Amino acid sequence: MIARMWRGPVRKAQKQAYIEYLKETGLSDYAHTPGNRGVWLLCQDQGAEVEFTTLTLWDSIESIKAFAGEDYERARYYPRDREFLTRFDPKVEHFEVVEVAPR
């Protein structure tokens, strides 16, 4: 299993609007791509901004490519992202999930 992480800052005043926008775009796309095992949206207040992190779990790099394309190490942005994000990081991080603790 592969964990995919992306980060992006948003002005604090746009926090809720950005959450709603992500539900309509990226989070929905992640969740509806075969091989996706889950989507988590995290945020952390950082003064005037809120740092968002998406964490998604995938069966394989091939399933990530079905979502992101062959250049899967680049972030996938949506048309209105420039309205919200104050900085753009084109890189996405991938981690091998080596163990999951049972509940």
VMD Tcl script that builds the backbone (N, CA, C; Angstrom):
set m [mol new atoms 309]
animate dup $m
set s [atomselect $m all]
$s set {name element resname resid chain x y z} {
  {N N MET 1 A 0.855 -1.171 0.000}
  {CA C MET 1 A 0.000 0.000 0.000}
  {C C MET 1 A 0.905 1.238 0.000}
  {N N ILE 2 A 0.428 2.293 -0.660}
  {CA C ILE 2 A 1.174 3.541 -0.778}
  {C C ILE 2 A 0.347 4.685 -0.185}
  {N N ALA 3 A 0.989 5.508 0.650}
  {CA C ALA 3 A 0.360 6.725 1.171}
  {C C ALA 3 A 0.828 7.896 0.318}
  {N N ARG 4 A -0.091 8.728 -0.094}
  {CA C ARG 4 A 0.203 9.908 -0.912}
  {C C ARG 4 A -0.165 11.135 -0.088}
  {N N MET 5 A 0.778 12.093 0.032}
  {CA C MET 5 A 0.530 13.291 0.827}
  {C C MET 5 A 0.805 14.543 0.010}
  {N N TRP 6 A -0.100 15.495 0.147}
  {CA C TRP 6 A 0.040 16.799 -0.508}
  {C C TRP 6 A -0.282 17.878 0.519}
  {N N ARG 7 A 0.417 19.034 0.420}
  {CA C ARG 7 A 0.181 20.153 1.347}
  {C C ARG 7 A -0.041 21.447 0.580}
  {N N GLY 8 A -0.888 22.315 1.165}
  {CA C GLY 8 A -1.111 23.623 0.570}
  {C C GLY 8 A -1.729 24.592 1.560}
  {N N PRO 9 A -1.250 25.840 1.587}
  {CA C PRO 9 A -1.777 26.847 2.506}
  {C C PRO 9 A -2.909 27.677 1.894}
  {N N VAL 10 A -3.859 28.049 2.751}
  {CA C VAL 10 A -5.031 28.844 2.372}
  {C C VAL 10 A -5.190 29.944 3.416}
  {N N ARG 11 A -5.656 31.114 2.993}
  {CA C ARG 11 A -5.946 32.172 3.966}
  {C C ARG 11 A -7.030 31.683 4.935}
  {N N LYS 12 A -6.851 32.004 6.199}
  {CA C LYS 12 A -7.750 31.507 7.247}
  {C C LYS 12 A -9.212 31.836 6.949}
  {N N ALA 13 A -9.479 32.998 6.398}
  {CA C ALA 13 A -10.855 33.399 6.100}
  {C C ALA 13 A -11.509 32.501 5.055}
  {N N GLN 14 A -10.727 31.768 4.283}
  {CA C GLN 14 A -11.265 30.903 3.230}
  {C C GLN 14 A -11.287 29.425 3.606}
  {N N LYS 15 A -11.007 29.137 4.850}
  {CA C LYS 15 A -10.901 27.738 5.298}
  {C C LYS 15 A -12.138 26.917 4.939}
  {N N GLN 16 A -13.309 27.337 5.375}
  {CA C GLN 16 A -14.517 26.540 5.146}
  {C C GLN 16 A -14.868 26.445 3.659}
  {N N ALA 17 A -14.686 27.533 2.933}
  {CA C ALA 17 A -14.962 27.506 1.489}
  {C C ALA 17 A -14.026 26.533 0.784}
  {N N TYR 18 A -12.778 26.488 1.215}
  {CA C TYR 18 A -11.816 25.562 0.597}
  {C C TYR 18 A -12.177 24.110 0.917}
  {N N ILE 19 A -12.616 23.849 2.146}
  {CA C ILE 19 A -13.045 22.496 2.495}
  {C C ILE 19 A -14.192 22.054 1.577}
  {N N GLU 20 A -15.176 22.922 1.391}
  {CA C GLU 20 A -16.305 22.584 0.516}
  {C C GLU 20 A -15.845 22.361 -0.922}
  {N N TYR 21 A -14.941 23.209 -1.384}
  {CA C TYR 21 A -14.391 23.073 -2.735}
  {C C TYR 21 A -13.661 21.735 -2.886}
  {N N LEU 22 A -12.858 21.344 -1.900}
  {CA C LEU 22 A -12.139 20.067 -1.972}
  {C C LEU 22 A -13.100 18.883 -1.986}
  {N N LYS 23 A -14.187 18.981 -1.231}
  {CA C LYS 23 A -15.183 17.903 -1.235}
  {C C LYS 23 A -15.748 17.693 -2.638}
  {N N GLU 24 A -15.924 18.779 -3.384}
  {CA C GLU 24 A -16.496 18.700 -4.735}
  {C C GLU 24 A -15.487 18.249 -5.781}
  {N N THR 25 A -14.212 18.462 -5.545}
  {CA C THR 25 A -13.194 18.204 -6.576}
  {C C THR 25 A -12.277 17.052 -6.164}
  {N N GLY 26 A -11.135 17.388 -5.592}
  {CA C GLY 26 A -10.090 16.400 -5.318}
  {C C GLY 26 A -10.504 15.250 -4.433}
  {N N LEU 27 A -11.170 15.527 -3.319}
  {CA C LEU 27 A -11.540 14.446 -2.410}
  {C C LEU 27 A -12.494 13.466 -3.076}
  {N N SER 28 A -13.411 13.983 -3.846}
  {CA C SER 28 A -14.341 13.126 -4.577}
  {C C SER 28 A -13.601 12.301 -5.629}
  {N N ASP 29 A -12.683 12.956 -6.357}
  {CA C ASP 29 A -11.909 12.232 -7.370}
  {C C ASP 29 A -11.076 11.120 -6.747}
  {N N TYR 30 A -10.406 11.429 -5.635}
  {CA C TYR 30 A -9.620 10.393 -4.955}
  {C C TYR 30 A -10.521 9.214 -4.608}
  {N N ALA 31 A -11.606 9.489 -3.916}
  {CA C ALA 31 A -12.469 8.440 -3.388}
  {C C ALA 31 A -13.104 7.580 -4.476}
  {N N HIS 32 A -13.286 8.129 -5.664}
  {CA C HIS 32 A -13.933 7.387 -6.743}
  {C C HIS 32 A -12.951 6.740 -7.713}
  {N N THR 33 A -11.664 6.790 -7.421}
  {CA C THR 33 A -10.675 6.144 -8.279}
  {C C THR 33 A -10.421 4.733 -7.756}
  {N N PRO 34 A -10.563 3.719 -8.618}
  {CA C PRO 34 A -10.282 2.351 -8.170}
  {C C PRO 34 A -8.867 2.244 -7.587}
  {N N GLY 35 A -8.755 1.508 -6.510}
  {CA C GLY 35 A -7.466 1.339 -5.846}
  {C C GLY 35 A -7.242 2.304 -4.706}
  {N N ASN 36 A -8.155 3.278 -4.536}
  {CA C ASN 36 A -8.043 4.201 -3.407}
  {C C ASN 36 A -8.688 3.544 -2.197}
  {N N ARG 37 A -7.986 3.575 -1.060}
  {CA C ARG 37 A -8.482 2.939 0.167}
  {C C ARG 37 A -8.968 3.930 1.206}
  {N N GLY 38 A -8.804 5.202 0.956}
  {CA C GLY 38 A -9.288 6.184 1.915}
  {C C GLY 38 A -8.674 7.544 1.682}
  {N N VAL 39 A -9.410 8.568 2.124}
  {CA C VAL 39 A -9.000 9.961 1.959}
  {C C VAL 39 A -9.184 10.666 3.295}
  {N N TRP 40 A -8.148 11.374 3.735}
  {CA C TRP 40 A -8.227 12.176 4.950}
  {C C TRP 40 A -7.798 13.587 4.611}
  {N N LEU 41 A -8.557 14.548 5.072}
  {CA C LEU 41 A -8.219 15.959 4.906}
  {C C LEU 41 A -7.851 16.494 6.281}
  {N N LEU 42 A -6.634 16.984 6.405}
  {CA C LEU 42 A -6.123 17.502 7.670}
  {C C LEU 42 A -5.866 18.990 7.520}
  {N N CYS 43 A -5.965 19.738 8.609}
  {CA C CYS 43 A -5.597 21.148 8.549}
  {C C CYS 43 A -4.992 21.580 9.871}
  {N N GLN 44 A -4.173 22.617 9.781}
  {CA C GLN 44 A -3.500 23.154 10.954}
  {C C GLN 44 A -3.430 24.663 10.822}
  {N N ASP 45 A -3.961 25.380 11.807}
  {CA C ASP 45 A -3.880 26.843 11.800}
  {C C ASP 45 A -2.426 27.269 11.939}
  {N N GLN 46 A -2.039 28.243 11.108}
  {CA C GLN 46 A -0.676 28.776 11.143}
  {C C GLN 46 A -0.730 30.287 10.991}
  {N N GLY 47 A -1.256 30.951 12.001}
  {CA C GLY 47 A -1.366 32.405 11.949}
  {C C GLY 47 A -2.469 32.840 11.018}
  {N N ALA 48 A -2.119 33.572 9.968}
  {CA C ALA 48 A -3.104 34.079 9.015}
  {C C ALA 48 A -3.525 33.029 7.992}
  {N N GLU 49 A -2.857 31.884 8.002}
  {CA C GLU 49 A -3.147 30.823 7.034}
  {C C GLU 49 A -3.526 29.530 7.740}
  {N N VAL 50 A -4.096 28.638 6.959}
  {CA C VAL 50 A -4.380 27.278 7.392}
  {C C VAL 50 A -3.645 26.362 6.425}
  {N N GLU 51 A -2.806 25.492 6.958}
  {CA C GLU 51 A -2.089 24.523 6.130}
  {C C GLU 51 A -2.958 23.281 5.993}
  {N N PHE 52 A -3.304 22.922 4.755}
  {CA C PHE 52 A -4.079 21.719 4.484}
  {C C PHE 52 A -3.145 20.616 4.031}
  {N N THR 53 A -3.457 19.410 4.461}
  {CA C THR 53 A -2.743 18.217 4.010}
  {C C THR 53 A -3.785 17.193 3.613}
  {N N THR 54 A -3.615 16.608 2.437}
  {CA C THR 54 A -4.450 15.464 2.089}
  {C C THR 54 A -3.582 14.224 2.220}
  {N N LEU 55 A -4.141 13.220 2.826}
  {CA C LEU 55 A -3.495 11.929 2.972}
  {C C LEU 55 A -4.425 10.909 2.345}
  {N N THR 56 A -3.917 10.195 1.371}
  {CA C THR 56 A -4.714 9.162 0.720}
  {C C THR 56 A -3.921 7.863 0.717}
  {N N LEU 57 A -4.623 6.759 0.783}
  {CA C LEU 57 A -3.999 5.441 0.745}
  {C C LEU 57 A -4.419 4.731 -0.531}
  {N N TRP 58 A -3.455 4.084 -1.159}
  {CA C TRP 58 A -3.656 3.456 -2.465}
  {C C TRP 58 A -3.118 2.034 -2.468}
  {N N ASP 59 A -3.708 1.188 -3.306}
  {CA C ASP 59 A -3.235 -0.189 -3.453}
  {C C ASP 59 A -1.828 -0.250 -4.033}
  {N N SER 60 A -1.511 0.675 -4.971}
  {CA C SER 60 A -0.230 0.607 -5.685}
  {C C SER 60 A 0.046 1.932 -6.392}
  {N N ILE 61 A 1.260 2.063 -6.899}
  {CA C ILE 61 A 1.608 3.225 -7.729}
  {C C ILE 61 A 0.730 3.237 -8.983}
  {N N GLU 62 A 0.424 2.077 -9.509}
  {CA C GLU 62 A -0.436 2.012 -10.702}
  {C C GLU 62 A -1.814 2.604 -10.427}
  {N N SER 63 A -2.362 2.365 -9.244}
  {CA C SER 63 A -3.666 2.954 -8.927}
  {C C SER 63 A -3.545 4.466 -8.743}
  {N N ILE 64 A -2.410 4.958 -8.233}
  {CA C ILE 64 A -2.183 6.400 -8.146}
  {C C ILE 64 A -2.109 6.996 -9.545}
  {N N LYS 65 A -1.438 6.310 -10.466}
  {CA C LYS 65 A -1.340 6.786 -11.850}
  {C C LYS 65 A -2.713 6.888 -12.506}
  {N N ALA 66 A -3.652 6.018 -12.130}
  {CA C ALA 66 A -5.012 6.099 -12.674}
  {C C ALA 66 A -5.682 7.404 -12.265}
  {N N PHE 67 A -5.292 7.926 -11.097}
  {CA C PHE 67 A -5.813 9.204 -10.629}
  {C C PHE 67 A -5.007 10.377 -11.173}
  {N N ALA 68 A -3.680 10.304 -11.058}
  {CA C ALA 68 A -2.814 11.465 -11.298}
  {C C ALA 68 A -2.119 11.468 -12.652}
  {N N GLY 69 A -2.130 10.354 -13.366}
  {CA C GLY 69 A -1.425 10.271 -14.643}
  {C C GLY 69 A 0.001 9.772 -14.467}
  {N N GLU 70 A 0.712 9.685 -15.570}
  {CA C GLU 70 A 2.071 9.153 -15.551}
  {C C GLU 70 A 3.022 10.004 -14.718}
  {N N ASP 71 A 2.809 11.310 -14.678}
  {CA C ASP 71 A 3.651 12.194 -13.872}
  {C C ASP 71 A 3.040 12.286 -12.469}
  {N N TYR 72 A 2.924 11.142 -11.824}
  {CA C TYR 72 A 2.182 11.036 -10.564}
  {C C TYR 72 A 2.873 11.705 -9.382}
  {N N GLU 73 A 4.132 12.127 -9.529}
  {CA C GLU 73 A 4.823 12.814 -8.430}
  {C C GLU 73 A 4.551 14.319 -8.424}
  {N N ARG 74 A 3.795 14.788 -9.385}
  {CA C ARG 74 A 3.385 16.193 -9.419}
  {C C ARG 74 A 1.971 16.304 -8.859}
  {N N ALA 75 A 1.727 17.397 -8.178}
  {CA C ALA 75 A 0.394 17.641 -7.624}
  {C C ALA 75 A -0.611 17.831 -8.753}
  {N N ARG 76 A -1.820 17.390 -8.497}
  {CA C ARG 76 A -2.913 17.595 -9.450}
  {C C ARG 76 A -3.750 18.753 -8.932}
  {N N TYR 77 A -3.809 19.825 -9.717}
  {CA C TYR 77 A -4.572 21.000 -9.301}
  {C C TYR 77 A -5.854 21.109 -10.116}
  {N N TYR 78 A -6.823 21.821 -9.550}
  {CA C TYR 78 A -8.127 22.008 -10.158}
  {C C TYR 78 A -8.301 23.477 -10.525}
  {N N PRO 79 A -9.260 23.797 -11.410}
  {CA C PRO 79 A -9.362 25.158 -11.969}
  {C C PRO 79 A -9.443 26.296 -10.950}
  {N N ARG 80 A -10.129 26.103 -9.843}
  {CA C ARG 80 A -10.301 27.208 -8.883}
  {C C ARG 80 A -9.239 27.224 -7.780}
  {N N ASP 81 A -8.252 26.356 -7.830}
  {CA C ASP 81 A -7.236 26.307 -6.774}
  {C C ASP 81 A -6.537 27.649 -6.573}
  {N N ARG 82 A -6.343 28.402 -7.642}
  {CA C ARG 82 A -5.648 29.698 -7.514}
  {C C ARG 82 A -6.456 30.712 -6.698}
  {N N GLU 83 A -7.755 30.506 -6.580}
  {CA C GLU 83 A -8.580 31.376 -5.736}
  {C C GLU 83 A -8.290 31.158 -4.252}
  {N N PHE 84 A -7.816 29.981 -3.900}
  {CA C PHE 84 A -7.655 29.599 -2.504}
  {C C PHE 84 A -6.201 29.512 -2.045}
  {N N LEU 85 A -5.379 28.812 -2.776}
  {CA C LEU 85 A -4.020 28.525 -2.318}
  {C C LEU 85 A -3.119 29.742 -2.414}
  {N N THR 86 A -2.333 29.985 -1.365}
  {CA C THR 86 A -1.409 31.122 -1.363}
  {C C THR 86 A -0.033 30.732 -1.919}
  {N N ARG 87 A 0.283 29.444 -1.925}
  {CA C ARG 87 A 1.522 28.925 -2.523}
  {C C ARG 87 A 1.215 27.584 -3.165}
  {N N PHE 88 A 1.955 27.264 -4.200}
  {CA C PHE 88 A 1.775 25.997 -4.908}
  {C C PHE 88 A 3.053 25.179 -4.842}
  {N N ASP 89 A 2.960 24.000 -4.306}
  {CA C ASP 89 A 4.076 23.069 -4.309}
  {C C ASP 89 A 3.734 21.979 -5.315}
  {N N PRO 90 A 4.496 21.881 -6.384}
  {CA C PRO 90 A 4.140 20.899 -7.417}
  {C C PRO 90 A 4.434 19.449 -7.032}
  {N N LYS 91 A 5.160 19.235 -5.948}
  {CA C LYS 91 A 5.568 17.880 -5.596}
  {C C LYS 91 A 4.618 17.253 -4.577}
  {N N VAL 92 A 4.384 15.979 -4.777}
  {CA C VAL 92 A 3.592 15.167 -3.856}
  {C C VAL 92 A 4.530 14.120 -3.276}
  {N N GLU 93 A 4.340 13.790 -2.009}
  {CA C GLU 93 A 5.179 12.777 -1.380}
  {C C GLU 93 A 4.451 11.437 -1.356}
  {N N HIS 94 A 5.221 10.374 -1.551}
  {CA C HIS 94 A 4.686 9.013 -1.490}
  {C C HIS 94 A 5.494 8.209 -0.482}
  {N N PHE 95 A 4.791 7.427 0.313}
  {CA C PHE 95 A 5.419 6.593 1.323}
  {C C PHE 95 A 4.880 5.178 1.200}
  {N N GLU 96 A 5.744 4.196 1.359}
  {CA C GLU 96 A 5.279 2.815 1.443}
  {C C GLU 96 A 4.709 2.600 2.839}
  {N N VAL 97 A 3.524 2.057 2.910}
  {CA C VAL 97 A 2.935 1.721 4.199}
  {C C VAL 97 A 3.475 0.347 4.569}
  {N N VAL 98 A 4.278 0.288 5.625}
  {CA C VAL 98 A 4.942 -0.972 5.969}
  {C C VAL 98 A 4.178 -1.782 7.007}
  {N N GLU 99 A 3.295 -1.115 7.762}
  {CA C GLU 99 A 2.507 -1.860 8.729}
  {C C GLU 99 A 1.308 -1.029 9.172}
  {N N VAL 100 A 0.227 -1.713 9.421}
  {CA C VAL 100 A -0.972 -1.100 9.966}
  {C C VAL 100 A -1.292 -1.831 11.253}
  {N N ALA 101 A -1.380 -1.114 12.355}
  {CA C ALA 101 A -1.673 -1.746 13.644}
  {C C ALA 101 A -3.155 -2.101 13.718}
  {N N PRO 102 A -3.462 -3.274 14.211}
  {CA C PRO 102 A -4.885 -3.628 14.369}
  {C C PRO 102 A -5.534 -2.793 15.465}
  {N N ARG 103 A -6.816 -2.648 15.383}
  {CA C ARG 103 A -7.567 -1.882 16.386}
  {C C ARG 103 A -7.739 -2.673 17.640}
}
mol reanalyze $m
mol bondsrecalc $m
mol representation Tube
mol addrep $m
